[in-house]
Amino acid sequence: MGSIVNTKGAAERTGLAVATLNNLRSVGGGPRFLKLGRAVRYSEADLEAWLSARVVGSTSERAAA
């Protein structure tokens, strides 16, 4: 699985706010995450895959959901 980071680390990695990641966990559409008790963690590999799926070549293309 590789290294894991907390929500703050995931926010730094993705450039999103912590609040945005919290919201995406509730509504869906964000990166996969782990629940370890009450702690939320993200795999670096899952963050990279999520970011890669959103690469587009122009504004007329839609990123993967």
mmCIF file of the N, C-alpha and C atoms, coordinates in Angstrom:
data_MODEL
# 
_entry.id   MODEL 
# 
loop_
_atom_site.group_PDB 
_atom_site.id 
_atom_site.type_symbol 
_atom_site.label_atom_id 
_atom_site.label_alt_id 
_atom_site.label_comp_id 
_atom_site.label_asym_id 
_atom_site.label_entity_id 
_atom_site.label_seq_id 
_atom_site.pdbx_PDB_ins_code 
_atom_site.Cartn_x 
_atom_site.Cartn_y 
_atom_site.Cartn_z 
_atom_site.occupancy 
_atom_site.B_iso_or_equiv 
_atom_site.pdbx_formal_charge 
_atom_site.auth_seq_id 
_atom_site.auth_comp_id 
_atom_site.auth_asym_id 
_atom_site.auth_atom_id 
_atom_site.pdbx_PDB_model_num 
ATOM 1   N N  . MET A 1 1  ? 0.827   -1.190 0.000   1.00 0.00 ? 1  MET A N  1 
ATOM 2   C CA . MET A 1 1  ? 0.000   0.000  0.000   1.00 0.00 ? 1  MET A CA 1 
ATOM 3   C C  . MET A 1 1  ? 0.869   1.250  0.000   1.00 0.00 ? 1  MET A C  1 
ATOM 4   N N  . GLY A 1 2  ? 2.053   1.166  0.507   1.00 0.00 ? 2  GLY A N  1 
ATOM 5   C CA . GLY A 1 2  ? 2.903   2.350  0.528   1.00 0.00 ? 2  GLY A CA 1 
ATOM 6   C C  . GLY A 1 2  ? 2.600   3.223  1.729   1.00 0.00 ? 2  GLY A C  1 
ATOM 7   N N  . SER A 1 3  ? 3.005   4.471  1.632   1.00 0.00 ? 3  SER A N  1 
ATOM 8   C CA . SER A 1 3  ? 2.825   5.366  2.767   1.00 0.00 ? 3  SER A CA 1 
ATOM 9   C C  . SER A 1 3  ? 1.411   5.925  2.809   1.00 0.00 ? 3  SER A C  1 
ATOM 10  N N  . ILE A 1 4  ? 0.989   6.269  4.017   1.00 0.00 ? 4  ILE A N  1 
ATOM 11  C CA . ILE A 1 4  ? -0.329  6.863  4.199   1.00 0.00 ? 4  ILE A CA 1 
ATOM 12  C C  . ILE A 1 4  ? -0.162  8.215  4.884   1.00 0.00 ? 4  ILE A C  1 
ATOM 13  N N  . VAL A 1 5  ? -1.096  9.106  4.615   1.00 0.00 ? 5  VAL A N  1 
ATOM 14  C CA . VAL A 1 5  ? -1.063  10.449 5.191   1.00 0.00 ? 5  VAL A CA 1 
ATOM 15  C C  . VAL A 1 5  ? -2.428  10.772 5.786   1.00 0.00 ? 5  VAL A C  1 
ATOM 16  N N  . ASN A 1 6  ? -2.434  11.731 6.706   1.00 0.00 ? 6  ASN A N  1 
ATOM 17  C CA . ASN A 1 6  ? -3.700  12.179 7.272   1.00 0.00 ? 6  ASN A CA 1 
ATOM 18  C C  . ASN A 1 6  ? -4.357  13.176 6.317   1.00 0.00 ? 6  ASN A C  1 
ATOM 19  N N  . THR A 1 7  ? -5.491  13.726 6.728   1.00 0.00 ? 7  THR A N  1 
ATOM 20  C CA . THR A 1 7  ? -6.231  14.632 5.850   1.00 0.00 ? 7  THR A CA 1 
ATOM 21  C C  . THR A 1 7  ? -5.422  15.887 5.534   1.00 0.00 ? 7  THR A C  1 
ATOM 22  N N  . LYS A 1 8  ? -4.686  16.395 6.506   1.00 0.00 ? 8  LYS A N  1 
ATOM 23  C CA . LYS A 1 8  ? -3.856  17.578 6.246   1.00 0.00 ? 8  LYS A CA 1 
ATOM 24  C C  . LYS A 1 8  ? -2.795  17.268 5.198   1.00 0.00 ? 8  LYS A C  1 
ATOM 25  N N  . GLY A 1 9  ? -2.165  16.102 5.302   1.00 0.00 ? 9  GLY A N  1 
ATOM 26  C CA . GLY A 1 9  ? -1.172  15.704 4.312   1.00 0.00 ? 9  GLY A CA 1 
ATOM 27  C C  . GLY A 1 9  ? -1.785  15.513 2.935   1.00 0.00 ? 9  GLY A C  1 
ATOM 28  N N  . ALA A 1 10 ? -2.993  14.956 2.900   1.00 0.00 ? 10 ALA A N  1 
ATOM 29  C CA . ALA A 1 10 ? -3.687  14.776 1.624   1.00 0.00 ? 10 ALA A CA 1 
ATOM 30  C C  . ALA A 1 10 ? -4.043  16.126 1.012   1.00 0.00 ? 10 ALA A C  1 
ATOM 31  N N  . ALA A 1 11 ? -4.428  17.076 1.852   1.00 0.00 ? 11 ALA A N  1 
ATOM 32  C CA . ALA A 1 11 ? -4.748  18.419 1.362   1.00 0.00 ? 11 ALA A CA 1 
ATOM 33  C C  . ALA A 1 11 ? -3.511  19.074 0.759   1.00 0.00 ? 11 ALA A C  1 
ATOM 34  N N  . GLU A 1 12 ? -2.376  18.927 1.428   1.00 0.00 ? 12 GLU A N  1 
ATOM 35  C CA . GLU A 1 12 ? -1.132  19.486 0.894   1.00 0.00 ? 12 GLU A CA 1 
ATOM 36  C C  . GLU A 1 12 ? -0.756  18.821 -0.426  1.00 0.00 ? 12 GLU A C  1 
ATOM 37  N N  . ARG A 1 13 ? -0.956  17.518 -0.508  1.00 0.00 ? 13 ARG A N  1 
ATOM 38  C CA . ARG A 1 13 ? -0.590  16.761 -1.718  1.00 0.00 ? 13 ARG A CA 1 
ATOM 39  C C  . ARG A 1 13 ? -1.474  17.128 -2.908  1.00 0.00 ? 13 ARG A C  1 
ATOM 40  N N  . THR A 1 14 ? -2.783  17.333 -2.656  1.00 0.00 ? 14 THR A N  1 
ATOM 41  C CA . THR A 1 14 ? -3.726  17.588 -3.742  1.00 0.00 ? 14 THR A CA 1 
ATOM 42  C C  . THR A 1 14 ? -3.934  19.067 -4.028  1.00 0.00 ? 14 THR A C  1 
ATOM 43  N N  . GLY A 1 15 ? -3.571  19.925 -3.079  1.00 0.00 ? 15 GLY A N  1 
ATOM 44  C CA . GLY A 1 15 ? -3.832  21.347 -3.249  1.00 0.00 ? 15 GLY A CA 1 
ATOM 45  C C  . GLY A 1 15 ? -5.249  21.739 -2.882  1.00 0.00 ? 15 GLY A C  1 
ATOM 46  N N  . LEU A 1 16 ? -5.991  20.826 -2.287  1.00 0.00 ? 16 LEU A N  1 
ATOM 47  C CA . LEU A 1 16 ? -7.353  21.105 -1.846  1.00 0.00 ? 16 LEU A CA 1 
ATOM 48  C C  . LEU A 1 16 ? -7.350  21.484 -0.376  1.00 0.00 ? 16 LEU A C  1 
ATOM 49  N N  . ALA A 1 17 ? -8.395  22.161 0.057   1.00 0.00 ? 17 ALA A N  1 
ATOM 50  C CA . ALA A 1 17 ? -8.544  22.490 1.472   1.00 0.00 ? 17 ALA A CA 1 
ATOM 51  C C  . ALA A 1 17 ? -8.972  21.243 2.239   1.00 0.00 ? 17 ALA A C  1 
ATOM 52  N N  . VAL A 1 18 ? -8.620  21.202 3.513   1.00 0.00 ? 18 VAL A N  1 
ATOM 53  C CA . VAL A 1 18 ? -9.050  20.097 4.374   1.00 0.00 ? 18 VAL A CA 1 
ATOM 54  C C  . VAL A 1 18 ? -10.573 19.997 4.359   1.00 0.00 ? 18 VAL A C  1 
ATOM 55  N N  . ALA A 1 19 ? -11.260 21.138 4.408   1.00 0.00 ? 19 ALA A N  1 
ATOM 56  C CA . ALA A 1 19 ? -12.725 21.143 4.397   1.00 0.00 ? 19 ALA A CA 1 
ATOM 57  C C  . ALA A 1 19 ? -13.277 20.537 3.108   1.00 0.00 ? 19 ALA A C  1 
ATOM 58  N N  . THR A 1 20 ? -12.606 20.771 1.996   1.00 0.00 ? 20 THR A N  1 
ATOM 59  C CA . THR A 1 20 ? -13.048 20.192 0.723   1.00 0.00 ? 20 THR A CA 1 
ATOM 60  C C  . THR A 1 20 ? -12.928 18.677 0.756   1.00 0.00 ? 20 THR A C  1 
ATOM 61  N N  . LEU A 1 21 ? -11.815 18.164 1.266   1.00 0.00 ? 21 LEU A N  1 
ATOM 62  C CA . LEU A 1 21 ? -11.661 16.712 1.384   1.00 0.00 ? 21 LEU A CA 1 
ATOM 63  C C  . LEU A 1 21 ? -12.702 16.130 2.332   1.00 0.00 ? 21 LEU A C  1 
ATOM 64  N N  . ASN A 1 22 ? -12.979 16.827 3.436   1.00 0.00 ? 22 ASN A N  1 
ATOM 65  C CA . ASN A 1 22 ? -14.018 16.364 4.362   1.00 0.00 ? 22 ASN A CA 1 
ATOM 66  C C  . ASN A 1 22 ? -15.359 16.275 3.648   1.00 0.00 ? 22 ASN A C  1 
ATOM 67  N N  . ASN A 1 23 ? -15.681 17.286 2.852   1.00 0.00 ? 23 ASN A N  1 
ATOM 68  C CA . ASN A 1 23 ? -16.942 17.299 2.116   1.00 0.00 ? 23 ASN A CA 1 
ATOM 69  C C  . ASN A 1 23 ? -16.982 16.189 1.070   1.00 0.00 ? 23 ASN A C  1 
ATOM 70  N N  . LEU A 1 24 ? -15.895 15.996 0.336   1.00 0.00 ? 24 LEU A N  1 
ATOM 71  C CA . LEU A 1 24 ? -15.858 14.951 -0.688  1.00 0.00 ? 24 LEU A CA 1 
ATOM 72  C C  . LEU A 1 24 ? -16.019 13.561 -0.079  1.00 0.00 ? 24 LEU A C  1 
ATOM 73  N N  . ARG A 1 25 ? -15.544 13.360 1.147   1.00 0.00 ? 25 ARG A N  1 
ATOM 74  C CA . ARG A 1 25 ? -15.754 12.070 1.813   1.00 0.00 ? 25 ARG A CA 1 
ATOM 75  C C  . ARG A 1 25 ? -17.232 11.829 2.056   1.00 0.00 ? 25 ARG A C  1 
ATOM 76  N N  . SER A 1 26 ? -17.987 12.889 2.334   1.00 0.00 ? 26 SER A N  1 
ATOM 77  C CA . SER A 1 26 ? -19.418 12.754 2.611   1.00 0.00 ? 26 SER A CA 1 
ATOM 78  C C  . SER A 1 26 ? -20.246 12.584 1.346   1.00 0.00 ? 26 SER A C  1 
ATOM 79  N N  . VAL A 1 27 ? -19.965 13.407 0.342   1.00 0.00 ? 27 VAL A N  1 
ATOM 80  C CA . VAL A 1 27 ? -20.801 13.411 -0.858  1.00 0.00 ? 27 VAL A CA 1 
ATOM 81  C C  . VAL A 1 27 ? -20.281 12.497 -1.959  1.00 0.00 ? 27 VAL A C  1 
ATOM 82  N N  . GLY A 1 28 ? -19.028 12.061 -1.845  1.00 0.00 ? 28 GLY A N  1 
ATOM 83  C CA . GLY A 1 28 ? -18.436 11.213 -2.873  1.00 0.00 ? 28 GLY A CA 1 
ATOM 84  C C  . GLY A 1 28 ? -17.679 12.040 -3.894  1.00 0.00 ? 28 GLY A C  1 
ATOM 85  N N  . GLY A 1 29 ? -16.870 11.358 -4.680  1.00 0.00 ? 29 GLY A N  1 
ATOM 86  C CA . GLY A 1 29 ? -16.111 12.021 -5.727  1.00 0.00 ? 29 GLY A CA 1 
ATOM 87  C C  . GLY A 1 29 ? -14.674 12.330 -5.364  1.00 0.00 ? 29 GLY A C  1 
ATOM 88  N N  . GLY A 1 30 ? -14.317 12.123 -4.117  1.00 0.00 ? 30 GLY A N  1 
ATOM 89  C CA . GLY A 1 30 ? -12.950 12.392 -3.686  1.00 0.00 ? 30 GLY A CA 1 
ATOM 90  C C  . GLY A 1 30 ? -12.087 11.154 -3.770  1.00 0.00 ? 30 GLY A C  1 
ATOM 91  N N  . PRO A 1 31 ? -10.852 11.278 -3.324  1.00 0.00 ? 31 PRO A N  1 
ATOM 92  C CA . PRO A 1 31 ? -9.955  10.118 -3.325  1.00 0.00 ? 31 PRO A CA 1 
ATOM 93  C C  . PRO A 1 31 ? -10.398 9.069  -2.312  1.00 0.00 ? 31 PRO A C  1 
ATOM 94  N N  . ARG A 1 32 ? -10.045 7.826  -2.581  1.00 0.00 ? 32 ARG A N  1 
ATOM 95  C CA . ARG A 1 32 ? -10.338 6.748  -1.635  1.00 0.00 ? 32 ARG A CA 1 
ATOM 96  C C  . ARG A 1 32 ? -9.631  7.037  -0.325  1.00 0.00 ? 32 ARG A C  1 
ATOM 97  N N  . PHE A 1 33 ? -10.224 6.597  0.776   1.00 0.00 ? 33 PHE A N  1 
ATOM 98  C CA . PHE A 1 33 ? -9.634  6.851  2.084   1.00 0.00 ? 33 PHE A CA 1 
ATOM 99  C C  . PHE A 1 33 ? -9.805  5.645  2.987   1.00 0.00 ? 33 PHE A C  1 
ATOM 100 N N  . LEU A 1 34 ? -9.035  5.639  4.059   1.00 0.00 ? 34 LEU A N  1 
ATOM 101 C CA . LEU A 1 34 ? -9.084  4.573  5.058   1.00 0.00 ? 34 LEU A CA 1 
ATOM 102 C C  . LEU A 1 34 ? -9.669  5.137  6.341   1.00 0.00 ? 34 LEU A C  1 
ATOM 103 N N  . LYS A 1 35 ? -10.477 4.340  7.032   1.00 0.00 ? 35 LYS A N  1 
ATOM 104 C CA . LYS A 1 35 ? -10.939 4.701  8.366   1.00 0.00 ? 35 LYS A CA 1 
ATOM 105 C C  . LYS A 1 35 ? -10.273 3.747  9.329   1.00 0.00 ? 35 LYS A C  1 
ATOM 106 N N  . LEU A 1 36 ? -9.457  4.276  10.215  1.00 0.00 ? 36 LEU A N  1 
ATOM 107 C CA . LEU A 1 36 ? -8.791  3.492  11.248  1.00 0.00 ? 36 LEU A CA 1 
ATOM 108 C C  . LEU A 1 36 ? -9.322  3.992  12.580  1.00 0.00 ? 36 LEU A C  1 
ATOM 109 N N  . GLY A 1 37 ? -10.386 3.352  13.058  1.00 0.00 ? 37 GLY A N  1 
ATOM 110 C CA . GLY A 1 37 ? -11.084 3.895  14.222  1.00 0.00 ? 37 GLY A CA 1 
ATOM 111 C C  . GLY A 1 37 ? -11.741 5.199  13.807  1.00 0.00 ? 37 GLY A C  1 
ATOM 112 N N  . ARG A 1 38 ? -11.414 6.271  14.518  1.00 0.00 ? 38 ARG A N  1 
ATOM 113 C CA . ARG A 1 38 ? -11.950 7.585  14.157  1.00 0.00 ? 38 ARG A CA 1 
ATOM 114 C C  . ARG A 1 38 ? -11.028 8.346  13.215  1.00 0.00 ? 38 ARG A C  1 
ATOM 115 N N  . ALA A 1 39 ? -9.843  7.823  12.987  1.00 0.00 ? 39 ALA A N  1 
ATOM 116 C CA . ALA A 1 39 ? -8.859  8.513  12.149  1.00 0.00 ? 39 ALA A CA 1 
ATOM 117 C C  . ALA A 1 39 ? -9.107  8.236  10.667  1.00 0.00 ? 39 ALA A C  1 
ATOM 118 N N  . VAL A 1 40 ? -8.946  9.261  9.859   1.00 0.00 ? 40 VAL A N  1 
ATOM 119 C CA . VAL A 1 40 ? -9.062  9.147  8.404   1.00 0.00 ? 40 VAL A CA 1 
ATOM 120 C C  . VAL A 1 40 ? -7.658  9.258  7.826   1.00 0.00 ? 40 VAL A C  1 
ATOM 121 N N  . ARG A 1 41 ? -7.323  8.342  6.930   1.00 0.00 ? 41 ARG A N  1 
ATOM 122 C CA . ARG A 1 41 ? -6.011  8.347  6.291   1.00 0.00 ? 41 ARG A CA 1 
ATOM 123 C C  . ARG A 1 41 ? -6.184  8.117  4.795   1.00 0.00 ? 41 ARG A C  1 
ATOM 124 N N  . TYR A 1 42 ? -5.208  8.582  4.037   1.00 0.00 ? 42 TYR A N  1 
ATOM 125 C CA . TYR A 1 42 ? -5.196  8.430  2.587   1.00 0.00 ? 42 TYR A CA 1 
ATOM 126 C C  . TYR A 1 42 ? -3.905  7.753  2.171   1.00 0.00 ? 42 TYR A C  1 
ATOM 127 N N  . SER A 1 43 ? -4.008  6.808  1.263   1.00 0.00 ? 43 SER A N  1 
ATOM 128 C CA . SER A 1 43 ? -2.829  6.179  0.678   1.00 0.00 ? 43 SER A CA 1 
ATOM 129 C C  . SER A 1 43 ? -2.254  7.128  -0.371  1.00 0.00 ? 43 SER A C  1 
ATOM 130 N N  . GLU A 1 44 ? -0.935  7.283  -0.362  1.00 0.00 ? 44 GLU A N  1 
ATOM 131 C CA . GLU A 1 44 ? -0.284  8.122  -1.382  1.00 0.00 ? 44 GLU A CA 1 
ATOM 132 C C  . GLU A 1 44 ? -0.610  7.606  -2.786  1.00 0.00 ? 44 GLU A C  1 
ATOM 133 N N  . ALA A 1 45 ? -0.665  6.284  -2.944  1.00 0.00 ? 45 ALA A N  1 
ATOM 134 C CA . ALA A 1 45 ? -0.972  5.699  -4.256  1.00 0.00 ? 45 ALA A CA 1 
ATOM 135 C C  . ALA A 1 45 ? -2.390  6.058  -4.692  1.00 0.00 ? 45 ALA A C  1 
ATOM 136 N N  . ASP A 1 46 ? -3.345  6.039  -3.756  1.00 0.00 ? 46 ASP A N  1 
ATOM 137 C CA . ASP A 1 46 ? -4.722  6.408  -4.090  1.00 0.00 ? 46 ASP A CA 1 
ATOM 138 C C  . ASP A 1 46 ? -4.829  7.889  -4.440  1.00 0.00 ? 46 ASP A C  1 
ATOM 139 N N  . LEU A 1 47 ? -4.093  8.731  -3.740  1.00 0.00 ? 47 LEU A N  1 
ATOM 140 C CA . LEU A 1 47 ? -4.095  10.159 -4.065  1.00 0.00 ? 47 LEU A CA 1 
ATOM 141 C C  . LEU A 1 47 ? -3.538  10.389 -5.463  1.00 0.00 ? 47 LEU A C  1 
ATOM 142 N N  . GLU A 1 48 ? -2.441  9.712  -5.779  1.00 0.00 ? 48 GLU A N  1 
ATOM 143 C CA . GLU A 1 48 ? -1.830  9.851  -7.105  1.00 0.00 ? 48 GLU A CA 1 
ATOM 144 C C  . GLU A 1 48 ? -2.784  9.373  -8.202  1.00 0.00 ? 48 GLU A C  1 
ATOM 145 N N  . ALA A 1 49 ? -3.453  8.249  -7.974  1.00 0.00 ? 49 ALA A N  1 
ATOM 146 C CA . ALA A 1 49 ? -4.407  7.725  -8.959  1.00 0.00 ? 49 ALA A CA 1 
ATOM 147 C C  . ALA A 1 49 ? -5.573  8.689  -9.148  1.00 0.00 ? 49 ALA A C  1 
ATOM 148 N N  . TRP A 1 50 ? -6.067  9.254  -8.060  1.00 0.00 ? 50 TRP A N  1 
ATOM 149 C CA . TRP A 1 50 ? -7.187  10.188 -8.127  1.00 0.00 ? 50 TRP A CA 1 
ATOM 150 C C  . TRP A 1 50 ? -6.787  11.443 -8.901  1.00 0.00 ? 50 TRP A C  1 
ATOM 151 N N  . LEU A 1 51 ? -5.600  11.956 -8.620  1.00 0.00 ? 51 LEU A N  1 
ATOM 152 C CA . LEU A 1 51 ? -5.119  13.130 -9.351  1.00 0.00 ? 51 LEU A CA 1 
ATOM 153 C C  . LEU A 1 51 ? -4.914  12.819 -10.831 1.00 0.00 ? 51 LEU A C  1 
ATOM 154 N N  . SER A 1 52 ? -4.332  11.681 -11.138 1.00 0.00 ? 52 SER A N  1 
ATOM 155 C CA . SER A 1 52 ? -4.072  11.299 -12.533 1.00 0.00 ? 52 SER A CA 1 
ATOM 156 C C  . SER A 1 52 ? -5.356  11.150 -13.329 1.00 0.00 ? 52 SER A C  1 
ATOM 157 N N  . ALA A 1 53 ? -6.422  10.701 -12.676 1.00 0.00 ? 53 ALA A N  1 
ATOM 158 C CA . ALA A 1 53 ? -7.705  10.518 -13.355 1.00 0.00 ? 53 ALA A CA 1 
ATOM 159 C C  . ALA A 1 53 ? -8.344  11.850 -13.721 1.00 0.00 ? 53 ALA A C  1 
ATOM 160 N N  . ARG A 1 54 ? -7.852  12.943 -13.172 1.00 0.00 ? 54 ARG A N  1 
ATOM 161 C CA . ARG A 1 54 ? -8.426  14.251 -13.424 1.00 0.00 ? 54 ARG A CA 1 
ATOM 162 C C  . ARG A 1 54 ? -7.641  15.090 -14.422 1.00 0.00 ? 54 ARG A C  1 
ATOM 163 N N  . VAL A 1 55 ? -6.640  14.511 -15.036 1.00 0.00 ? 55 VAL A N  1 
ATOM 164 C CA . VAL A 1 55 ? -5.842  15.241 -16.026 1.00 0.00 ? 55 VAL A CA 1 
ATOM 165 C C  . VAL A 1 55 ? -6.640  15.350 -17.322 1.00 0.00 ? 55 VAL A C  1 
ATOM 166 N N  . VAL A 1 56 ? -6.760  16.571 -17.840 1.00 0.00 ? 56 VAL A N  1 
ATOM 167 C CA . VAL A 1 56 ? -7.456  16.808 -19.105 1.00 0.00 ? 56 VAL A CA 1 
ATOM 168 C C  . VAL A 1 56 ? -6.561  17.639 -20.014 1.00 0.00 ? 56 VAL A C  1 
ATOM 169 N N  . GLY A 1 57 ? -6.834  17.588 -21.307 1.00 0.00 ? 57 GLY A N  1 
ATOM 170 C CA . GLY A 1 57 ? -6.030  18.314 -22.276 1.00 0.00 ? 57 GLY A CA 1 
ATOM 171 C C  . GLY A 1 57 ? -6.579  19.674 -22.641 1.00 0.00 ? 57 GLY A C  1 
ATOM 172 N N  . SER A 1 58 ? -7.878  19.894 -22.394 1.00 0.00 ? 58 SER A N  1 
ATOM 173 C CA . SER A 1 58 ? -8.475  21.190 -22.698 1.00 0.00 ? 58 SER A CA 1 
ATOM 174 C C  . SER A 1 58 ? -9.719  21.377 -21.838 1.00 0.00 ? 58 SER A C  1 
ATOM 175 N N  . THR A 1 59 ? -10.252 22.592 -21.846 1.00 0.00 ? 59 THR A N  1 
ATOM 176 C CA . THR A 1 59 ? -11.438 22.875 -21.040 1.00 0.00 ? 59 THR A CA 1 
ATOM 177 C C  . THR A 1 59 ? -12.690 22.203 -21.587 1.00 0.00 ? 59 THR A C  1 
ATOM 178 N N  . SER A 1 60 ? -12.653 21.726 -22.828 1.00 0.00 ? 60 SER A N  1 
ATOM 179 C CA . SER A 1 60 ? -13.819 21.045 -23.387 1.00 0.00 ? 60 SER A CA 1 
ATOM 180 C C  . SER A 1 60 ? -13.885 19.578 -22.966 1.00 0.00 ? 60 SER A C  1 
ATOM 181 N N  . GLU A 1 61 ? -12.798 19.067 -22.399 1.00 0.00 ? 61 GLU A N  1 
ATOM 182 C CA . GLU A 1 61 ? -12.799 17.690 -21.894 1.00 0.00 ? 61 GLU A CA 1 
ATOM 183 C C  . GLU A 1 61 ? -13.307 17.677 -20.464 1.00 0.00 ? 61 GLU A C  1 
ATOM 184 N N  . ARG A 1 62 ? -13.948 16.581 -20.101 1.00 0.00 ? 62 ARG A N  1 
ATOM 185 C CA . ARG A 1 62 ? -14.396 16.413 -18.726 1.00 0.00 ? 62 ARG A CA 1 
ATOM 186 C C  . ARG A 1 62 ? -13.461 15.456 -18.019 1.00 0.00 ? 62 ARG A C  1 
ATOM 187 N N  . ALA A 1 63 ? -13.134 15.784 -16.791 1.00 0.00 ? 63 ALA A N  1 
ATOM 188 C CA . ALA A 1 63 ? -12.322 14.882 -15.971 1.00 0.00 ? 63 ALA A CA 1 
ATOM 189 C C  . ALA A 1 63 ? -13.184 13.713 -15.530 1.00 0.00 ? 63 ALA A C  1 
ATOM 190 N N  . ALA A 1 64 ? -12.547 12.589 -15.231 1.00 0.00 ? 64 ALA A N  1 
ATOM 191 C CA . ALA A 1 64 ? -13.273 11.422 -14.739 1.00 0.00 ? 64 ALA A CA 1 
ATOM 192 C C  . ALA A 1 64 ? -13.928 11.759 -13.416 1.00 0.00 ? 64 ALA A C  1 
ATOM 193 N N  . ALA A 1 65 ? -15.091 11.186 -13.193 1.00 0.00 ? 65 ALA A N  1 
ATOM 194 C CA . ALA A 1 65 ? -15.813 11.440 -11.933 1.00 0.00 ? 65 ALA A CA 1 
ATOM 195 C C  . ALA A 1 65 ? -15.329 10.546 -10.838 1.00 0.00 ? 65 ALA A C  1 
# 
